[in-house]
Structure formats: structure tokens, C-alpha cells
Amino acid sequence: ASRVSTTRETVARVFGDLAQQGIIHREGDALRVGDLQKLEEMVLQFCSE
């Protein structure tokens, strides 16, 4: 969190939101991308704002 100038709570909330949307999920200690296309679309939309 500190590397991207945010708080742990914000990171946890965003990861939780992404997990609820089925974009990411946890497998043990790993964080897996379940819907790469949707994640890419979100990133492109965010970067264009």
C-alpha cells in the first residue's frame, strides 16, 4: 500500500470489490486474475479519465 501512496484499508476494499465482481480471487497466498479482459477494460477506462 505504501508503494502506491494509499492505505491498507483502501487496497483491501478495492481487492474486495474486484473479488465480488469475479475479476480476482485468492488461492492460498496467491492472488489470481479470473477475468483478465474485464480487468483490462477497467484499467483502460480508469487511465482515460
mmCIF entry with sequence, helices, sheets and N, C-alpha, C, O atoms, coordinates in Angstrom:
data_MODEL
# 
_entry.id   MODEL 
# 
_entity.id                         1 
_entity.type                       polymer 
_entity.pdbx_number_of_molecules   1 
# 
_entity_poly.entity_id                      1 
_entity_poly.type                           'polypeptide(L)' 
_entity_poly.nstd_linkage                   no 
_entity_poly.nstd_monomer                   no 
_entity_poly.pdbx_seq_one_letter_code       ASRVSTTRETVARVFGDLAQQGIIHREGDALRVGDLQKLEEMVLQFCSE 
_entity_poly.pdbx_seq_one_letter_code_can   ASRVSTTRETVARVFGDLAQQGIIHREGDALRVGDLQKLEEMVLQFCSE 
_entity_poly.pdbx_strand_id                 A 
# 
loop_
_entity_poly_seq.entity_id 
_entity_poly_seq.num 
_entity_poly_seq.mon_id 
_entity_poly_seq.hetero 
1 1  ALA n 
1 2  SER n 
1 3  ARG n 
1 4  VAL n 
1 5  SER n 
1 6  THR n 
1 7  THR n 
1 8  ARG n 
1 9  GLU n 
1 10 THR n 
1 11 VAL n 
1 12 ALA n 
1 13 ARG n 
1 14 VAL n 
1 15 PHE n 
1 16 GLY n 
1 17 ASP n 
1 18 LEU n 
1 19 ALA n 
1 20 GLN n 
1 21 GLN n 
1 22 GLY n 
1 23 ILE n 
1 24 ILE n 
1 25 HIS n 
1 26 ARG n 
1 27 GLU n 
1 28 GLY n 
1 29 ASP n 
1 30 ALA n 
1 31 LEU n 
1 32 ARG n 
1 33 VAL n 
1 34 GLY n 
1 35 ASP n 
1 36 LEU n 
1 37 GLN n 
1 38 LYS n 
1 39 LEU n 
1 40 GLU n 
1 41 GLU n 
1 42 MET n 
1 43 VAL n 
1 44 LEU n 
1 45 GLN n 
1 46 PHE n 
1 47 CYS n 
1 48 SER n 
1 49 GLU n 
# 
_struct_asym.id          A 
_struct_asym.entity_id   1 
# 
loop_
_struct_conf.conf_type_id 
_struct_conf.id 
_struct_conf.pdbx_PDB_helix_id 
_struct_conf.beg_label_comp_id 
_struct_conf.beg_label_asym_id 
_struct_conf.beg_label_seq_id 
_struct_conf.pdbx_beg_PDB_ins_code 
_struct_conf.end_label_comp_id 
_struct_conf.end_label_asym_id 
_struct_conf.end_label_seq_id 
_struct_conf.pdbx_end_PDB_ins_code 
_struct_conf.beg_auth_comp_id 
_struct_conf.beg_auth_asym_id 
_struct_conf.beg_auth_seq_id 
_struct_conf.end_auth_comp_id 
_struct_conf.end_auth_asym_id 
_struct_conf.end_auth_seq_id 
_struct_conf.pdbx_PDB_helix_class 
_struct_conf.details 
_struct_conf.pdbx_PDB_helix_length 
HELX_P HELX_P1 AA1 SER A 2  ? VAL A 4  ? SER A 2  VAL A 4  5 ? 3  
HELX_P HELX_P2 AA2 ARG A 8  ? GLN A 20 ? ARG A 8  GLN A 20 1 ? 13 
HELX_P HELX_P3 AA3 LEU A 36 ? SER A 48 ? LEU A 36 SER A 48 1 ? 13 
# 
_struct_conf_type.id          HELX_P 
_struct_conf_type.criteria    ? 
_struct_conf_type.reference   ? 
# 
_struct_sheet.id               AA1 
_struct_sheet.type             ? 
_struct_sheet.number_strands   2 
_struct_sheet.details          ? 
# 
_struct_sheet_order.sheet_id     AA1 
_struct_sheet_order.range_id_1   1 
_struct_sheet_order.range_id_2   2 
_struct_sheet_order.offset       ? 
_struct_sheet_order.sense        anti-parallel 
# 
loop_
_struct_sheet_range.sheet_id 
_struct_sheet_range.id 
_struct_sheet_range.beg_label_comp_id 
_struct_sheet_range.beg_label_asym_id 
_struct_sheet_range.beg_label_seq_id 
_struct_sheet_range.pdbx_beg_PDB_ins_code 
_struct_sheet_range.end_label_comp_id 
_struct_sheet_range.end_label_asym_id 
_struct_sheet_range.end_label_seq_id 
_struct_sheet_range.pdbx_end_PDB_ins_code 
_struct_sheet_range.beg_auth_comp_id 
_struct_sheet_range.beg_auth_asym_id 
_struct_sheet_range.beg_auth_seq_id 
_struct_sheet_range.end_auth_comp_id 
_struct_sheet_range.end_auth_asym_id 
_struct_sheet_range.end_auth_seq_id 
AA1 1 ILE A 24 ? GLU A 27 ? ILE A 24 GLU A 27 
AA1 2 ALA A 30 ? VAL A 33 ? ALA A 30 VAL A 33 
# 
loop_
_atom_site.group_PDB 
_atom_site.id 
_atom_site.type_symbol 
_atom_site.label_atom_id 
_atom_site.label_alt_id 
_atom_site.label_comp_id 
_atom_site.label_asym_id 
_atom_site.label_entity_id 
_atom_site.label_seq_id 
_atom_site.pdbx_PDB_ins_code 
_atom_site.Cartn_x 
_atom_site.Cartn_y 
_atom_site.Cartn_z 
_atom_site.occupancy 
_atom_site.B_iso_or_equiv 
_atom_site.pdbx_formal_charge 
_atom_site.auth_seq_id 
_atom_site.auth_comp_id 
_atom_site.auth_asym_id 
_atom_site.auth_atom_id 
_atom_site.pdbx_PDB_model_num 
ATOM 1   N N  . ALA A 1 1  ? 0.821   -1.198  0.000   1.00 0.00 ? 1  ALA A N  1 
ATOM 2   C CA . ALA A 1 1  ? 0.000   0.000   0.000   1.00 0.00 ? 1  ALA A CA 1 
ATOM 3   C C  . ALA A 1 1  ? 0.861   1.257   0.000   1.00 0.00 ? 1  ALA A C  1 
ATOM 4   O O  . ALA A 1 1  ? 0.561   2.215   -0.713  1.00 0.00 ? 1  ALA A O  1 
ATOM 5   N N  . SER A 1 2  ? 1.922   1.261   0.789   1.00 0.00 ? 2  SER A N  1 
ATOM 6   C CA . SER A 1 2  ? 2.744   2.468   0.867   1.00 0.00 ? 2  SER A CA 1 
ATOM 7   C C  . SER A 1 2  ? 3.481   2.739   -0.441  1.00 0.00 ? 2  SER A C  1 
ATOM 8   O O  . SER A 1 2  ? 3.816   3.887   -0.731  1.00 0.00 ? 2  SER A O  1 
ATOM 9   N N  . ARG A 1 3  ? 3.735   1.714   -1.222  1.00 0.00 ? 3  ARG A N  1 
ATOM 10  C CA . ARG A 1 3  ? 4.425   1.908   -2.508  1.00 0.00 ? 3  ARG A CA 1 
ATOM 11  C C  . ARG A 1 3  ? 3.580   2.680   -3.506  1.00 0.00 ? 3  ARG A C  1 
ATOM 12  O O  . ARG A 1 3  ? 4.120   3.334   -4.398  1.00 0.00 ? 3  ARG A O  1 
ATOM 13  N N  . VAL A 1 4  ? 2.281   2.613   -3.371  1.00 0.00 ? 4  VAL A N  1 
ATOM 14  C CA . VAL A 1 4  ? 1.398   3.337   -4.283  1.00 0.00 ? 4  VAL A CA 1 
ATOM 15  C C  . VAL A 1 4  ? 0.666   4.471   -3.576  1.00 0.00 ? 4  VAL A C  1 
ATOM 16  O O  . VAL A 1 4  ? -0.369  4.941   -4.048  1.00 0.00 ? 4  VAL A O  1 
ATOM 17  N N  . SER A 1 5  ? 1.203   4.901   -2.453  1.00 0.00 ? 5  SER A N  1 
ATOM 18  C CA . SER A 1 5  ? 0.679   6.042   -1.692  1.00 0.00 ? 5  SER A CA 1 
ATOM 19  C C  . SER A 1 5  ? -0.799  5.896   -1.339  1.00 0.00 ? 5  SER A C  1 
ATOM 20  O O  . SER A 1 5  ? -1.598  6.797   -1.596  1.00 0.00 ? 5  SER A O  1 
ATOM 21  N N  . THR A 1 6  ? -1.153  4.768   -0.755  1.00 0.00 ? 6  THR A N  1 
ATOM 22  C CA . THR A 1 6  ? -2.520  4.549   -0.295  1.00 0.00 ? 6  THR A CA 1 
ATOM 23  C C  . THR A 1 6  ? -2.477  3.788   1.025   1.00 0.00 ? 6  THR A C  1 
ATOM 24  O O  . THR A 1 6  ? -1.399  3.482   1.535   1.00 0.00 ? 6  THR A O  1 
ATOM 25  N N  . THR A 1 7  ? -3.632  3.489   1.569   1.00 0.00 ? 7  THR A N  1 
ATOM 26  C CA . THR A 1 7  ? -3.686  2.775   2.845   1.00 0.00 ? 7  THR A CA 1 
ATOM 27  C C  . THR A 1 7  ? -4.015  1.302   2.619   1.00 0.00 ? 7  THR A C  1 
ATOM 28  O O  . THR A 1 7  ? -4.534  0.923   1.570   1.00 0.00 ? 7  THR A O  1 
ATOM 29  N N  . ARG A 1 8  ? -3.709  0.491   3.609   1.00 0.00 ? 8  ARG A N  1 
ATOM 30  C CA . ARG A 1 8  ? -4.030  -0.936  3.533   1.00 0.00 ? 8  ARG A CA 1 
ATOM 31  C C  . ARG A 1 8  ? -5.538  -1.139  3.418   1.00 0.00 ? 8  ARG A C  1 
ATOM 32  O O  . ARG A 1 8  ? -6.001  -2.047  2.728   1.00 0.00 ? 8  ARG A O  1 
ATOM 33  N N  . GLU A 1 9  ? -6.294  -0.289  4.098   1.00 0.00 ? 9  GLU A N  1 
ATOM 34  C CA . GLU A 1 9  ? -7.749  -0.395  4.064   1.00 0.00 ? 9  GLU A CA 1 
ATOM 35  C C  . GLU A 1 9  ? -8.289  -0.163  2.657   1.00 0.00 ? 9  GLU A C  1 
ATOM 36  O O  . GLU A 1 9  ? -9.201  -0.860  2.213   1.00 0.00 ? 9  GLU A O  1 
ATOM 37  N N  . THR A 1 10 ? -7.723  0.818   1.961   1.00 0.00 ? 10 THR A N  1 
ATOM 38  C CA . THR A 1 10 ? -8.159  1.105   0.595   1.00 0.00 ? 10 THR A CA 1 
ATOM 39  C C  . THR A 1 10 ? -7.845  -0.065  -0.322  1.00 0.00 ? 10 THR A C  1 
ATOM 40  O O  . THR A 1 10 ? -8.682  -0.464  -1.132  1.00 0.00 ? 10 THR A O  1 
ATOM 41  N N  . VAL A 1 11 ? -6.650  -0.614  -0.200  1.00 0.00 ? 11 VAL A N  1 
ATOM 42  C CA . VAL A 1 11 ? -6.267  -1.766  -1.019  1.00 0.00 ? 11 VAL A CA 1 
ATOM 43  C C  . VAL A 1 11 ? -7.200  -2.940  -0.733  1.00 0.00 ? 11 VAL A C  1 
ATOM 44  O O  . VAL A 1 11 ? -7.661  -3.604  -1.662  1.00 0.00 ? 11 VAL A O  1 
ATOM 45  N N  . ALA A 1 12 ? -7.480  -3.199  0.528   1.00 0.00 ? 12 ALA A N  1 
ATOM 46  C CA . ALA A 1 12 ? -8.369  -4.301  0.898   1.00 0.00 ? 12 ALA A CA 1 
ATOM 47  C C  . ALA A 1 12 ? -9.768  -4.088  0.334   1.00 0.00 ? 12 ALA A C  1 
ATOM 48  O O  . ALA A 1 12 ? -10.396 -5.035  -0.139  1.00 0.00 ? 12 ALA A O  1 
ATOM 49  N N  . ARG A 1 13 ? -10.259 -2.858  0.381   1.00 0.00 ? 13 ARG A N  1 
ATOM 50  C CA . ARG A 1 13 ? -11.594 -2.559  -0.140  1.00 0.00 ? 13 ARG A CA 1 
ATOM 51  C C  . ARG A 1 13 ? -11.648 -2.766  -1.656  1.00 0.00 ? 13 ARG A C  1 
ATOM 52  O O  . ARG A 1 13 ? -12.588 -3.371  -2.171  1.00 0.00 ? 13 ARG A O  1 
ATOM 53  N N  . VAL A 1 14 ? -10.641 -2.266  -2.361  1.00 0.00 ? 14 VAL A N  1 
ATOM 54  C CA . VAL A 1 14 ? -10.609 -2.413  -3.822  1.00 0.00 ? 14 VAL A CA 1 
ATOM 55  C C  . VAL A 1 14 ? -10.491 -3.886  -4.206  1.00 0.00 ? 14 VAL A C  1 
ATOM 56  O O  . VAL A 1 14 ? -11.190 -4.344  -5.109  1.00 0.00 ? 14 VAL A O  1 
ATOM 57  N N  . PHE A 1 15 ? -9.614  -4.632  -3.531  1.00 0.00 ? 15 PHE A N  1 
ATOM 58  C CA . PHE A 1 15 ? -9.487  -6.060  -3.816  1.00 0.00 ? 15 PHE A CA 1 
ATOM 59  C C  . PHE A 1 15 ? -10.800 -6.779  -3.522  1.00 0.00 ? 15 PHE A C  1 
ATOM 60  O O  . PHE A 1 15 ? -11.194 -7.679  -4.263  1.00 0.00 ? 15 PHE A O  1 
ATOM 61  N N  . GLY A 1 16 ? -11.475 -6.389  -2.450  1.00 0.00 ? 16 GLY A N  1 
ATOM 62  C CA . GLY A 1 16 ? -12.771 -6.985  -2.127  1.00 0.00 ? 16 GLY A CA 1 
ATOM 63  C C  . GLY A 1 16 ? -13.801 -6.714  -3.209  1.00 0.00 ? 16 GLY A C  1 
ATOM 64  O O  . GLY A 1 16 ? -14.564 -7.603  -3.585  1.00 0.00 ? 16 GLY A O  1 
ATOM 65  N N  . ASP A 1 17 ? -13.823 -5.488  -3.708  1.00 0.00 ? 17 ASP A N  1 
ATOM 66  C CA . ASP A 1 17 ? -14.741 -5.132  -4.793  1.00 0.00 ? 17 ASP A CA 1 
ATOM 67  C C  . ASP A 1 17 ? -14.441 -5.945  -6.050  1.00 0.00 ? 17 ASP A C  1 
ATOM 68  O O  . ASP A 1 17 ? -15.355 -6.450  -6.702  1.00 0.00 ? 17 ASP A O  1 
ATOM 69  N N  . LEU A 1 18 ? -13.156 -6.070  -6.388  1.00 0.00 ? 18 LEU A N  1 
ATOM 70  C CA . LEU A 1 18 ? -12.763 -6.848  -7.566  1.00 0.00 ? 18 LEU A CA 1 
ATOM 71  C C  . LEU A 1 18 ? -13.132 -8.319  -7.395  1.00 0.00 ? 18 LEU A C  1 
ATOM 72  O O  . LEU A 1 18 ? -13.540 -8.973  -8.355  1.00 0.00 ? 18 LEU A O  1 
ATOM 73  N N  . ALA A 1 19 ? -12.993 -8.834  -6.195  1.00 0.00 ? 19 ALA A N  1 
ATOM 74  C CA . ALA A 1 19 ? -13.352 -10.229 -5.925  1.00 0.00 ? 19 ALA A CA 1 
ATOM 75  C C  . ALA A 1 19 ? -14.859 -10.430 -6.056  1.00 0.00 ? 19 ALA A C  1 
ATOM 76  O O  . ALA A 1 19 ? -15.297 -11.437 -6.612  1.00 0.00 ? 19 ALA A O  1 
ATOM 77  N N  . GLN A 1 20 ? -15.655 -9.493  -5.558  1.00 0.00 ? 20 GLN A N  1 
ATOM 78  C CA . GLN A 1 20 ? -17.118 -9.601  -5.665  1.00 0.00 ? 20 GLN A CA 1 
ATOM 79  C C  . GLN A 1 20 ? -17.564 -9.599  -7.121  1.00 0.00 ? 20 GLN A C  1 
ATOM 80  O O  . GLN A 1 20 ? -18.563 -10.230 -7.467  1.00 0.00 ? 20 GLN A O  1 
ATOM 81  N N  . GLN A 1 21 ? -16.832 -8.896  -7.969  1.00 0.00 ? 21 GLN A N  1 
ATOM 82  C CA . GLN A 1 21 ? -17.164 -8.835  -9.392  1.00 0.00 ? 21 GLN A CA 1 
ATOM 83  C C  . GLN A 1 21 ? -16.616 -10.038 -10.158 1.00 0.00 ? 21 GLN A C  1 
ATOM 84  O O  . GLN A 1 21 ? -16.853 -10.166 -11.359 1.00 0.00 ? 21 GLN A O  1 
ATOM 85  N N  . GLY A 1 22 ? -15.891 -10.915 -9.475  1.00 0.00 ? 22 GLY A N  1 
ATOM 86  C CA . GLY A 1 22 ? -15.340 -12.104 -10.115 1.00 0.00 ? 22 GLY A CA 1 
ATOM 87  C C  . GLY A 1 22 ? -14.097 -11.843 -10.937 1.00 0.00 ? 22 GLY A C  1 
ATOM 88  O O  . GLY A 1 22 ? -13.688 -12.686 -11.735 1.00 0.00 ? 22 GLY A O  1 
ATOM 89  N N  . ILE A 1 23 ? -13.490 -10.676 -10.748 1.00 0.00 ? 23 ILE A N  1 
ATOM 90  C CA . ILE A 1 23 ? -12.317 -10.317 -11.534 1.00 0.00 ? 23 ILE A CA 1 
ATOM 91  C C  . ILE A 1 23 ? -11.060 -10.950 -10.956 1.00 0.00 ? 23 ILE A C  1 
ATOM 92  O O  . ILE A 1 23 ? -10.183 -11.387 -11.701 1.00 0.00 ? 23 ILE A O  1 
ATOM 93  N N  . ILE A 1 24 ? -10.969 -11.000 -9.633  1.00 0.00 ? 24 ILE A N  1 
ATOM 94  C CA . ILE A 1 24 ? -9.831  -11.631 -8.972  1.00 0.00 ? 24 ILE A CA 1 
ATOM 95  C C  . ILE A 1 24 ? -10.340 -12.581 -7.901  1.00 0.00 ? 24 ILE A C  1 
ATOM 96  O O  . ILE A 1 24 ? -11.490 -12.493 -7.472  1.00 0.00 ? 24 ILE A O  1 
ATOM 97  N N  . HIS A 1 25 ? -9.468  -13.492 -7.471  1.00 0.00 ? 25 HIS A N  1 
ATOM 98  C CA . HIS A 1 25 ? -9.776  -14.360 -6.341  1.00 0.00 ? 25 HIS A CA 1 
ATOM 99  C C  . HIS A 1 25 ? -8.476  -14.843 -5.720  1.00 0.00 ? 25 HIS A C  1 
ATOM 100 O O  . HIS A 1 25 ? -7.428  -14.865 -6.365  1.00 0.00 ? 25 HIS A O  1 
ATOM 101 N N  . ARG A 1 26 ? -8.569  -15.227 -4.459  1.00 0.00 ? 26 ARG A N  1 
ATOM 102 C CA . ARG A 1 26 ? -7.395  -15.717 -3.732  1.00 0.00 ? 26 ARG A CA 1 
ATOM 103 C C  . ARG A 1 26 ? -7.339  -17.227 -3.811  1.00 0.00 ? 26 ARG A C  1 
ATOM 104 O O  . ARG A 1 26 ? -8.357  -17.912 -3.710  1.00 0.00 ? 26 ARG A O  1 
ATOM 105 N N  . GLU A 1 27 ? -6.135  -17.730 -3.992  1.00 0.00 ? 27 GLU A N  1 
ATOM 106 C CA . GLU A 1 27 ? -5.862  -19.165 -3.925  1.00 0.00 ? 27 GLU A CA 1 
ATOM 107 C C  . GLU A 1 27 ? -4.693  -19.324 -2.978  1.00 0.00 ? 27 GLU A C  1 
ATOM 108 O O  . GLU A 1 27 ? -3.537  -19.204 -3.383  1.00 0.00 ? 27 GLU A O  1 
ATOM 109 N N  . GLY A 1 28 ? -4.988  -19.591 -1.724  1.00 0.00 ? 28 GLY A N  1 
ATOM 110 C CA . GLY A 1 28 ? -3.927  -19.668 -0.717  1.00 0.00 ? 28 GLY A CA 1 
ATOM 111 C C  . GLY A 1 28 ? -3.281  -18.310 -0.551  1.00 0.00 ? 28 GLY A C  1 
ATOM 112 O O  . GLY A 1 28 ? -3.961  -17.335 -0.229  1.00 0.00 ? 28 GLY A O  1 
ATOM 113 N N  . ASP A 1 29 ? -1.990  -18.232 -0.763  1.00 0.00 ? 29 ASP A N  1 
ATOM 114 C CA . ASP A 1 29 ? -1.265  -16.968 -0.668  1.00 0.00 ? 29 ASP A CA 1 
ATOM 115 C C  . ASP A 1 29 ? -1.248  -16.200 -1.985  1.00 0.00 ? 29 ASP A C  1 
ATOM 116 O O  . ASP A 1 29 ? -0.748  -15.077 -2.038  1.00 0.00 ? 29 ASP A O  1 
ATOM 117 N N  . ALA A 1 30 ? -1.786  -16.791 -3.041  1.00 0.00 ? 30 ALA A N  1 
ATOM 118 C CA . ALA A 1 30 ? -1.736  -16.174 -4.370  1.00 0.00 ? 30 ALA A CA 1 
ATOM 119 C C  . ALA A 1 30 ? -3.005  -15.375 -4.652  1.00 0.00 ? 30 ALA A C  1 
ATOM 120 O O  . ALA A 1 30 ? -4.083  -15.685 -4.142  1.00 0.00 ? 30 ALA A O  1 
ATOM 121 N N  . LEU A 1 31 ? -2.853  -14.356 -5.462  1.00 0.00 ? 31 LEU A N  1 
ATOM 122 C CA . LEU A 1 31 ? -3.978  -13.565 -5.951  1.00 0.00 ? 31 LEU A CA 1 
ATOM 123 C C  . LEU A 1 31 ? -4.083  -13.849 -7.445  1.00 0.00 ? 31 LEU A C  1 
ATOM 124 O O  . LEU A 1 31 ? -3.158  -13.550 -8.200  1.00 0.00 ? 31 LEU A O  1 
ATOM 125 N N  . ARG A 1 32 ? -5.196  -14.419 -7.872  1.00 0.00 ? 32 ARG A N  1 
ATOM 126 C CA . ARG A 1 32 ? -5.371  -14.842 -9.264  1.00 0.00 ? 32 ARG A CA 1 
ATOM 127 C C  . ARG A 1 32 ? -6.367  -13.934 -9.978  1.00 0.00 ? 32 ARG A C  1 
ATOM 128 O O  . ARG A 1 32 ? -7.366  -13.503 -9.402  1.00 0.00 ? 32 ARG A O  1 
ATOM 129 N N  . VAL A 1 33 ? -6.071  -13.655 -11.243 1.00 0.00 ? 33 VAL A N  1 
ATOM 130 C CA . VAL A 1 33 ? -6.990  -12.888 -12.077 1.00 0.00 ? 33 VAL A CA 1 
ATOM 131 C C  . VAL A 1 33 ? -7.929  -13.884 -12.745 1.00 0.00 ? 33 VAL A C  1 
ATOM 132 O O  . VAL A 1 33 ? -7.485  -14.768 -13.478 1.00 0.00 ? 33 VAL A O  1 
ATOM 133 N N  . GLY A 1 34 ? -9.221  -13.739 -12.492 1.00 0.00 ? 34 GLY A N  1 
ATOM 134 C CA . GLY A 1 34 ? -10.210 -14.646 -13.057 1.00 0.00 ? 34 GLY A CA 1 
ATOM 135 C C  . GLY A 1 34 ? -10.799 -14.144 -14.363 1.00 0.00 ? 34 GLY A C  1 
ATOM 136 O O  . GLY A 1 34 ? -11.244 -14.940 -15.190 1.00 0.00 ? 34 GLY A O  1 
ATOM 137 N N  . ASP A 1 35 ? -10.805 -12.828 -14.557 1.00 0.00 ? 35 ASP A N  1 
ATOM 138 C CA . ASP A 1 35 ? -11.374 -12.239 -15.771 1.00 0.00 ? 35 ASP A CA 1 
ATOM 139 C C  . ASP A 1 35 ? -10.435 -11.135 -16.248 1.00 0.00 ? 35 ASP A C  1 
ATOM 140 O O  . ASP A 1 35 ? -10.626 -9.957  -15.949 1.00 0.00 ? 35 ASP A O  1 
ATOM 141 N N  . LEU A 1 36 ? -9.418  -11.549 -16.997 1.00 0.00 ? 36 LEU A N  1 
ATOM 142 C CA . LEU A 1 36 ? -8.393  -10.609 -17.445 1.00 0.00 ? 36 LEU A CA 1 
ATOM 143 C C  . LEU A 1 36 ? -8.972  -9.528  -18.349 1.00 0.00 ? 36 LEU A C  1 
ATOM 144 O O  . LEU A 1 36 ? -8.588  -8.364  -18.242 1.00 0.00 ? 36 LEU A O  1 
ATOM 145 N N  . GLN A 1 37 ? -9.883  -9.894  -19.230 1.00 0.00 ? 37 GLN A N  1 
ATOM 146 C CA . GLN A 1 37 ? -10.469 -8.914  -20.144 1.00 0.00 ? 37 GLN A CA 1 
ATOM 147 C C  . GLN A 1 37 ? -11.200 -7.811  -19.376 1.00 0.00 ? 37 GLN A C  1 
ATOM 148 O O  . GLN A 1 37 ? -11.056 -6.630  -19.691 1.00 0.00 ? 37 GLN A O  1 
ATOM 149 N N  . LYS A 1 38 ? -11.974 -8.198  -18.378 1.00 0.00 ? 38 LYS A N  1 
ATOM 150 C CA . LYS A 1 38 ? -12.706 -7.206  -17.588 1.00 0.00 ? 38 LYS A CA 1 
ATOM 151 C C  . LYS A 1 38 ? -11.739 -6.305  -16.821 1.00 0.00 ? 38 LYS A C  1 
ATOM 152 O O  . LYS A 1 38 ? -11.962 -5.099  -16.721 1.00 0.00 ? 38 LYS A O  1 
ATOM 153 N N  . LEU A 1 39 ? -10.665 -6.886  -16.278 1.00 0.00 ? 39 LEU A N  1 
ATOM 154 C CA . LEU A 1 39 ? -9.661  -6.096  -15.567 1.00 0.00 ? 39 LEU A CA 1 
ATOM 155 C C  . LEU A 1 39 ? -8.995  -5.103  -16.513 1.00 0.00 ? 39 LEU A C  1 
ATOM 156 O O  . LEU A 1 39 ? -8.803  -3.940  -16.158 1.00 0.00 ? 39 LEU A O  1 
ATOM 157 N N  . GLU A 1 40 ? -8.641  -5.557  -17.718 1.00 0.00 ? 40 GLU A N  1 
ATOM 158 C CA . GLU A 1 40 ? -8.026  -4.663  -18.706 1.00 0.00 ? 40 GLU A CA 1 
ATOM 159 C C  . GLU A 1 40 ? -8.964  -3.524  -19.076 1.00 0.00 ? 40 GLU A C  1 
ATOM 160 O O  . GLU A 1 40 ? -8.528  -2.380  -19.205 1.00 0.00 ? 40 GLU A O  1 
ATOM 161 N N  . GLU A 1 41 ? -10.246 -3.824  -19.249 1.00 0.00 ? 41 GLU A N  1 
ATOM 162 C CA . GLU A 1 41 ? -11.223 -2.786  -19.579 1.00 0.00 ? 41 GLU A CA 1 
ATOM 163 C C  . GLU A 1 41 ? -11.314 -1.746  -18.471 1.00 0.00 ? 41 GLU A C  1 
ATOM 164 O O  . GLU A 1 41 ? -11.396 -0.548  -18.745 1.00 0.00 ? 41 GLU A O  1 
ATOM 165 N N  . MET A 1 42 ? -11.300 -2.203  -17.214 1.00 0.00 ? 42 MET A N  1 
ATOM 166 C CA . MET A 1 42 ? -11.354 -1.275  -16.085 1.00 0.00 ? 42 MET A CA 1 
ATOM 167 C C  . MET A 1 42 ? -10.122 -0.382  -16.048 1.00 0.00 ? 42 MET A C  1 
ATOM 168 O O  . MET A 1 42 ? -10.229 0.818   -15.795 1.00 0.00 ? 42 MET A O  1 
ATOM 169 N N  . VAL A 1 43 ? -8.958  -0.961  -16.298 1.00 0.00 ? 43 VAL A N  1 
ATOM 170 C CA . VAL A 1 43 ? -7.715  -0.186  -16.291 1.00 0.00 ? 43 VAL A CA 1 
ATOM 171 C C  . VAL A 1 43 ? -7.744  0.852   -17.403 1.00 0.00 ? 43 VAL A C  1 
ATOM 172 O O  . VAL A 1 43 ? -7.401  2.012   -17.174 1.00 0.00 ? 43 VAL A O  1 
ATOM 173 N N  . LEU A 1 44 ? -8.146  0.453   -18.597 1.00 0.00 ? 44 LEU A N  1 
ATOM 174 C CA . LEU A 1 44 ? -8.211  1.395   -19.717 1.00 0.00 ? 44 LEU A CA 1 
ATOM 175 C C  . LEU A 1 44 ? -9.201  2.519   -19.445 1.00 0.00 ? 44 LEU A C  1 
ATOM 176 O O  . LEU A 1 44 ? -8.937  3.677   -19.771 1.00 0.00 ? 44 LEU A O  1 
ATOM 177 N N  . GLN A 1 45 ? -10.333 2.181   -18.851 1.00 0.00 ? 45 GLN A N  1 
ATOM 178 C CA . GLN A 1 45 ? -11.327 3.203   -18.519 1.00 0.00 ? 45 GLN A CA 1 
ATOM 179 C C  . GLN A 1 45 ? -10.766 4.170   -17.476 1.00 0.00 ? 45 GLN A C  1 
ATOM 180 O O  . GLN A 1 45 ? -10.937 5.382   -17.597 1.00 0.00 ? 45 GLN A O  1 
ATOM 181 N N  . PHE A 1 46 ? -10.106 3.645   -16.467 1.00 0.00 ? 46 PHE A N  1 
ATOM 182 C CA . PHE A 1 46 ? -9.529  4.479   -15.414 1.00 0.00 ? 46 PHE A CA 1 
ATOM 183 C C  . PHE A 1 46 ? -8.446  5.395   -15.974 1.00 0.00 ? 46 PHE A C  1 
ATOM 184 O O  . PHE A 1 46 ? -8.375  6.568   -15.606 1.00 0.00 ? 46 PHE A O  1 
ATOM 185 N N  . CYS A 1 47 ? -7.605  4.869   -16.857 1.00 0.00 ? 47 CYS A N  1 
ATOM 186 C CA . CYS A 1 47 ? -6.493  5.655   -17.410 1.00 0.00 ? 47 CYS A CA 1 
ATOM 187 C C  . CYS A 1 47 ? -6.970  6.738   -18.366 1.00 0.00 ? 47 CYS A C  1 
ATOM 188 O O  . CYS A 1 47 ? -6.268  7.727   -18.576 1.00 0.00 ? 47 CYS A O  1 
ATOM 189 N N  . SER A 1 48 ? -8.148  6.565   -18.946 1.00 0.00 ? 48 SER A N  1 
ATOM 190 C CA . SER A 1 48 ? -8.637  7.556   -19.904 1.00 0.00 ? 48 SER A CA 1 
ATOM 191 C C  . SER A 1 48 ? -9.375  8.705   -19.229 1.00 0.00 ? 48 SER A C  1 
ATOM 192 O O  . SER A 1 48 ? -9.723  9.684   -19.889 1.00 0.00 ? 48 SER A O  1 
ATOM 193 N N  . GLU A 1 49 ? -9.620  8.603   -17.927 1.00 0.00 ? 49 GLU A N  1 
ATOM 194 C CA . GLU A 1 49 ? -10.347 9.665   -17.211 1.00 0.00 ? 49 GLU A CA 1 
ATOM 195 C C  . GLU A 1 49 ? -9.460  10.836  -16.912 1.00 0.00 ? 49 GLU A C  1 
ATOM 196 O O  . GLU A 1 49 ? -9.909  11.815  -16.316 1.00 0.00 ? 49 GLU A O  1 
# 
